[in-house]
Amino acid sequence: MVSTPRLVIAAPASNSGKTTVATGLMAAFAARGLAVSPHKVGPDYIDPGYHSLATGRPGRNLDAYMCGPELVAPLFAHGAAGCDLAVVEGVMGLYDGASGQGELASTAQVAKLLKAPVVLVVDASSQSRSVAALVHGFASWDPEVRIGGVILNKVASDRHEALLRDALDESGLPVLGVLRRAPQVATPSRHLGLVPVAERQGDAVDAVRAMGERVRAGCDLDALMALARTAPALADEAWEPAYARAEGPRPVVAVAGGAAFTFAYAEHTELLTAAGAEVVVFDPLRDEKLPAGTAGLVIGGGFPEMYAPELSANEPLRRAVTELALSGAPVAAECAGLLYLARELDGKPMCGVLDATARMSERLTLGYRQAVAVSDSPLAVAGTRLRGHEFHRTVLEPGAGPVPAWGMHQPERRVEGYVQRGVHASYLHTHWAASPEVARRFVEHCRAR
């Protein structure tokens, strides 16, 4: 049984202040000495970085599309084990989910799966009495979604606050917090998301601290904790990465990190470790060698286009990556990793493992995908079906090699990515918790080296 007190922080629409409130609540409760488990609905990699700064624990994603609704509660239980409180930041508007899929992958669905009360963050900057109608509509839309209170964001003045509170008195929902406009807490954005923590370092720490102070001053933390404790126990068993366990020697798997490669799900490293790997993180911006004894390489997502000159200038590491890939060692590259393995990115030489060039474009490619493995690789056997997510503003030419990585089935049919020797490179982000055999197969290929 999972009895961790929990809250889902949602909003009527994007840009209402969910991240500020959720991260601020995490920081404020952590400052009280509580062990706070941070979670994010959907595939986003960036917000969990801020959550981790606020709590000192890995930020974890709850994605009902990529992992399936049946894994949401077990993954939550895995992350929240031993914690005093869990705070789950929603995605988009409360009822927005995968396009054309009803409630699938929405914040509302995750709240229902977790049996968690919802706190609705409302951007009140351009309304007064209408806020009551807005809140009433969201609270009554789905009777299975329990909205336990409201936090008013971007409130202009004492007079504005009084008008909002008077209107909400008739709604029956308590006002659990009021936050005034505070531009000093603003965090820079890129491609529909915040700039990753690893790129901002000290500024990110200051921003999280400011969010915590702002929420602590403007919200009723005791009332919010009391609401969190109303969540009933969950009967789901916690997900365990040991499902991927294999016996044998422990091969070294190098995992790219640092500011250029910040997109990673915590469960991937846990699965690789459980499958028998010794995981060593390295920074392609600084390290000139791969970790000693590297038998396999994982290069995840990020924003390599922001660091193309620095990545290109690190010629010793580029040569080491190329040599490893050409030797037939298992290499798993997603999105940023795909670009790093190309001949060049925006005119800057990269590793040259793939006969392709990459460049920035004006078009943002974003959305969930259904995919099937086209051929055998260190990640999957041909015919394996996975769900994933694309998020990039770059174009790779050609987009698929002689042996593509995936055949896409949504939203359009196409092939994508590269499989050659031991390399599996693609734009598609996947969540290995849904398919732990991916990690086991990868480590087995590394062990066979």
Secondary structure, 3 states (H helix, E strand, C coil): CECCCEEEEECCCCCCCHHHHHHHHHHHHHHCCCCEEEEEECCCCHHHHHHHHHHCCCCEEECCCCCCHHHHHHHHHHHHCCCCEEEEECCCCCCCCCCCCCCCCCHHHHHHHHCCCEEEEEECCCCCCHHHHHHHHHHHHCCCCCEEEEEEEEECCHHHHHHHHHHHHCCCCCEEEEEECCHHHCCCEECCEECCHHHHCHHHHHHHHHHHHHHHHHECHHHHHHHHCCCCCECCCCCCHHHHCCCCCCCEEEEECCCCCCECCHHHHHHHHHCCCEEEEECCCCCCCCCCCEEEEEECECCHHHHHHHHHHCHHHHHHHHHHHHCCCCEEEECHHHHHHCCEECCEECCCCCCCEEEEEEEEEEEEEEEEECCCCCCCCCCCEEEEEEEEEEEEECCECCCCCEEEEECCCEEEEEEECCEEEECCEECHHHCCHHHHHHHHHHHCC
